[in-house]
Amino acid sequence: MKSIAFPIMFNNTSTKIVDGHDATLQNLKLLLLSDRGGLFGDPYYGTILKRLIFEQNNSILKDIVVDAIYTVIL
């Protein structure tokens, strides 16, 4: 897998590209930290994790977070 390196995407003469594990890690970070519907209005891109940061920590919240992460990665 190849991906454009964020936030240092462009150099004066070329575009910085990352491969393999680094590309996958970078794409997952962007996906998990994006708000729901954050990519051109796509309702299935992103998660609700930012809204859940300051919620009370309990077993229901844990299930919601795990479900949100699995759903967005699929």
Phi, psi and omega in degrees: 000139177239150181210156175280135182286124176253146356274355180269077185278317190240142172252179179296329186241345185211173175256134181277125181243138175247152183240164167057232186299319180296321179294317179296316179298317180294318179295321178293322177299313180296320181293316183286331182267355179277148175285157179299129180078020186278350182253097178052034177078012178289116185290346182259001180264133177097176182229176178257019186295326179296327179288336186266000186301316186258018176282161179293133184280116177209181185291330178292318178297321178300316179296321179295316181294314179298316179296319179296319180292313179297319181296316183288328179288325177295000000 
